[in-house]
Amino acid sequence: MNTKYVIMENRAYVFNDERRTIKKPLTDNLEEILKQENKIELIEGEIKKNKEENRKAIKELESDKKMILWGFPCILLAGLLLAGGLNIRGNNPLILATWNLKEVLFHFGAFACGLMGFCWSLDGVVNYRNSKRKIARNQMQNFFLEKNLETEKNYLKELEELAVKVEQEEFSNLIDIDNKLLKEKLKEYKEKLNFYQKRTKKFYHKPMGENFKTEMYRNGIDAEIFEEYVASQKRSLKR
């Protein structure tokens, strides 16, 4: 991302966070162009990050499925085999004089291993649901971010076409580019998308009301893009 720039001999020397220097023509809207480039880079970075997270989450889904299906029976079977293999005979006069110790160990082992297997399977269910929610959240974010990316790139082209060259021969001090606000706005936008993502299933079988659309627009979310996303999700469910 562009972080600083300095003006020297009618040119702008721009520094980014990779410690590279880029020479740019000096224009009347230079700072706006640099900020727009940063905005595009932030969006592209979020899209890439979400795709990587989803690739990992999909792999985790497979291991979670195995945990759900095989956790309980495998541990229970192992416990039964272990308990049954203990060839211990005789009574325990101090605790249960009428019970064979082998039977006590067998039932206790079966119960303990069954409980352990159940907990393991339950953990798999929780992880599976969390992974599914994460995938859905990232998919919706990328759906919106990719649409926004096209708009932001077109706006950058407009800025570059409207740019007017200016002259400034004297050197300037290093000028900081404030990217903090851009990052905060993107974070806030993603949080709003996450909120509305939870409500997508509500509109699988009925259209969105005008009040809901107005609420979305008021919160900076394009209701038409939301409708496109819901429609894409319904199509994927039919496959």
C-alpha positions as CSV (number, residue, x, y, z in Angstrom):
1,M,0.0,0.0,0.0
2,N,1.1,3.6,-0.6
3,T,2.2,5.0,2.7
4,K,4.1,8.3,1.9
5,Y,5.1,10.5,-1.0
6,V,7.5,13.4,-1.6
7,I,7.5,15.9,-4.5
8,M,10.8,16.5,-6.3
9,E,11.4,18.2,-9.6
10,N,7.7,18.1,-10.7
11,R,7.4,14.4,-9.9
12,A,6.0,12.5,-7.0
13,Y,8.0,9.7,-5.4
14,V,5.7,7.3,-3.7
15,F,6.8,4.9,-1.0
16,N,4.8,1.7,-0.1
17,D,4.8,-0.7,2.8
18,E,7.1,-3.0,0.8
19,R,9.8,-0.3,0.9
20,R,9.6,0.2,-2.9
21,T,9.6,3.6,-4.5
22,I,7.3,4.4,-7.4
23,K,7.7,7.5,-9.6
24,K,4.4,9.1,-10.6
25,P,3.5,12.3,-12.5
26,L,2.5,15.2,-10.3
27,T,-1.3,15.8,-10.7
28,D,-3.9,17.9,-9.0
29,N,-5.6,14.8,-7.6
30,L,-2.5,12.8,-6.8
31,E,-3.4,12.0,-3.2
32,E,-6.9,10.9,-4.1
33,I,-5.5,8.5,-6.7
34,L,-3.0,7.1,-4.2
35,K,-5.8,6.5,-1.6
36,Q,-8.0,4.9,-4.3
37,E,-5.1,2.5,-5.2
38,N,-4.9,1.6,-1.5
39,K,-8.6,1.0,-1.3
40,I,-8.4,-1.4,-4.2
41,E,-5.4,-3.2,-2.7
42,L,-7.2,-3.6,0.6
43,I,-10.3,-5.1,-1.1
44,E,-8.1,-7.5,-3.2
45,G,-6.2,-8.5,-0.1
46,E,-9.5,-9.4,1.7
47,I,-10.8,-11.4,-1.2
48,K,-7.6,-13.4,-1.4
49,K,-7.6,-13.9,2.4
50,N,-11.2,-15.2,2.4
51,K,-10.5,-17.6,-0.4
52,E,-7.5,-19.0,1.5
53,E,-9.5,-19.3,4.7
54,N,-12.3,-21.2,2.8
55,R,-9.8,-23.6,1.2
56,K,-8.6,-24.5,4.8
57,A,-12.2,-24.6,6.1
58,I,-13.3,-27.0,3.4
59,K,-10.5,-29.4,4.3
60,E,-11.5,-29.1,8.0
61,L,-15.0,-30.1,7.0
62,E,-13.8,-33.4,5.8
63,S,-12.0,-34.2,9.0
64,D,-15.0,-33.0,11.1
65,K,-17.3,-35.4,9.2
66,K,-15.0,-38.3,10.0
67,M,-14.9,-37.2,13.6
68,I,-18.7,-37.1,13.7
69,L,-19.3,-40.4,12.0
70,W,-16.5,-42.5,13.6
71,G,-15.7,-40.8,16.9
72,F,-18.3,-42.5,19.0
73,P,-18.2,-46.1,17.5
74,C,-14.4,-46.3,17.3
75,I,-13.7,-45.2,20.8
76,L,-16.6,-47.3,22.2
77,L,-15.3,-50.4,20.3
78,A,-11.7,-49.7,21.5
79,G,-13.0,-49.4,25.1
80,L,-15.0,-52.7,24.9
81,L,-12.0,-54.6,23.4
82,L,-9.7,-53.2,26.1
83,A,-12.1,-53.9,28.9
84,G,-12.9,-57.4,27.5
85,G,-9.3,-58.2,27.1
86,L,-8.6,-57.7,30.8
87,N,-8.5,-61.2,32.1
88,I,-9.1,-60.2,35.8
89,R,-11.2,-62.5,38.0
90,G,-12.2,-62.6,41.6
91,N,-14.4,-60.5,43.8
92,N,-13.7,-57.1,45.3
93,P,-14.6,-57.7,49.0
94,L,-14.1,-54.0,49.9
95,I,-16.4,-52.4,47.4
96,L,-18.7,-54.7,45.5
97,A,-18.5,-58.2,47.0
98,T,-21.1,-59.7,44.8
99,W,-19.7,-58.3,41.5
100,N,-16.9,-59.8,39.5
101,L,-14.1,-57.2,39.1
102,K,-13.9,-58.0,35.4
103,E,-17.5,-57.1,34.9
104,V,-17.1,-53.9,36.8
105,L,-14.2,-52.9,34.6
106,F,-16.0,-53.9,31.5
107,H,-19.1,-51.8,32.2
108,F,-17.1,-48.9,33.5
109,G,-14.8,-49.0,30.4
110,A,-17.7,-49.2,28.1
111,F,-19.4,-46.2,29.8
112,A,-16.3,-44.1,29.9
113,C,-15.2,-44.8,26.3
114,G,-18.8,-44.3,25.1
115,L,-18.9,-40.9,26.8
116,M,-15.5,-40.0,25.4
117,G,-16.6,-41.0,21.9
118,F,-19.9,-39.0,22.3
119,C,-17.9,-35.9,23.4
120,W,-15.5,-36.4,20.5
121,S,-18.4,-36.7,18.0
122,L,-20.1,-33.7,19.6
123,D,-16.9,-31.6,19.2
124,G,-16.9,-32.6,15.5
125,V,-20.5,-31.4,15.1
126,V,-19.6,-28.0,16.7
127,N,-16.5,-27.6,14.5
128,Y,-18.4,-28.6,11.4
129,R,-21.1,-26.0,12.1
130,N,-18.5,-23.3,12.8
131,S,-16.6,-24.2,9.6
132,K,-19.9,-24.0,7.5
133,R,-20.7,-20.6,9.0
134,K,-17.2,-19.4,8.3
135,I,-17.4,-20.5,4.7
136,A,-20.8,-18.9,4.2
137,R,-19.6,-15.7,5.8
138,N,-16.5,-15.5,3.6
139,Q,-18.5,-16.4,0.5
140,M,-20.9,-13.5,1.1
141,Q,-18.1,-11.1,1.8
142,N,-16.3,-12.0,-1.5
143,F,-19.6,-11.7,-3.4
144,F,-19.9,-8.1,-2.3
145,L,-16.2,-7.3,-2.3
146,E,-15.8,-8.5,-5.9
147,K,-18.7,-6.3,-7.0
148,N,-17.3,-3.3,-5.2
149,L,-13.9,-4.0,-6.6
150,E,-15.2,-3.5,-10.2
151,T,-16.7,-0.2,-9.1
152,E,-13.6,1.0,-7.3
153,K,-11.4,0.2,-10.3
154,N,-13.7,2.1,-12.7
155,Y,-13.5,5.1,-10.3
156,L,-9.7,4.9,-10.3
157,K,-9.7,5.0,-14.1
158,E,-12.0,8.1,-14.0
159,L,-9.6,9.8,-11.5
160,E,-6.6,9.1,-13.8
161,E,-8.5,10.4,-16.9
162,L,-9.5,13.6,-15.1
163,A,-6.0,14.2,-13.6
164,V,-4.4,17.5,-14.6
165,K,-0.6,17.7,-14.4
166,V,0.7,20.5,-12.2
167,E,4.2,21.9,-11.7
168,Q,6.0,22.2,-8.4
169,E,9.8,22.4,-8.7
170,E,10.6,22.9,-5.0
171,F,10.9,19.8,-2.9
172,S,8.3,18.9,-0.3
173,N,8.5,17.2,3.0
174,L,7.4,13.6,3.3
175,I,3.6,13.5,3.2
176,D,1.9,10.7,5.0
177,I,-1.1,8.9,3.5
178,D,-3.6,8.0,6.2
179,N,-4.8,4.5,5.6
180,K,-6.3,4.0,9.0
181,L,-9.7,5.3,8.0
182,L,-9.8,3.0,4.9
183,K,-9.0,-0.1,7.1
184,E,-11.7,0.9,9.7
185,K,-14.3,1.4,7.0
186,L,-13.5,-2.0,5.5
187,K,-13.7,-3.7,8.9
188,E,-17.1,-2.0,9.6
189,Y,-18.4,-3.0,6.2
190,K,-17.4,-6.7,6.7
191,E,-19.1,-6.7,10.1
192,K,-22.4,-5.4,8.5
193,L,-22.1,-8.1,5.8
194,N,-21.7,-10.8,8.5
195,F,-24.8,-9.5,10.3
196,Y,-26.9,-9.7,7.1
197,Q,-25.4,-13.1,6.1
198,K,-27.2,-14.7,9.0
199,R,-30.5,-13.6,7.5
200,T,-30.1,-14.9,4.0
201,K,-32.0,-18.2,4.6
202,K,-35.0,-16.1,5.6
203,F,-35.4,-14.9,2.0
204,Y,-34.9,-18.2,0.2
205,H,-38.7,-18.7,-0.1
206,K,-40.0,-15.1,0.0
207,P,-38.9,-11.8,-1.5
208,M,-37.3,-9.0,0.6
209,G,-39.6,-6.3,1.8
210,E,-39.1,-2.6,1.0
211,N,-38.5,-1.8,4.7
212,F,-35.6,-4.4,4.8
213,K,-34.1,-3.0,1.6
214,T,-34.3,0.5,3.1
215,E,-32.6,-0.7,6.2
216,M,-29.8,-2.2,4.2
217,Y,-29.2,0.9,2.1
218,R,-29.2,3.0,5.3
219,N,-26.4,0.7,6.7
220,G,-24.3,1.0,3.5
221,I,-25.2,-2.4,2.0
222,D,-26.5,-2.6,-1.6
223,A,-29.9,-4.5,-1.4
224,E,-29.7,-5.4,-5.1
225,I,-26.4,-7.2,-4.6
226,F,-27.9,-8.9,-1.5
227,E,-30.8,-10.2,-3.7
228,E,-28.2,-11.5,-6.3
229,Y,-26.4,-13.3,-3.5
230,V,-29.6,-14.9,-2.1
231,A,-30.5,-16.0,-5.7
232,S,-27.0,-17.5,-6.2
233,Q,-27.4,-19.4,-2.9
234,K,-30.8,-20.8,-3.9
235,R,-29.3,-22.0,-7.2
236,S,-26.5,-23.8,-5.5
237,L,-29.0,-25.6,-3.2
238,K,-30.9,-26.9,-6.2
239,R,-27.7,-28.5,-7.7
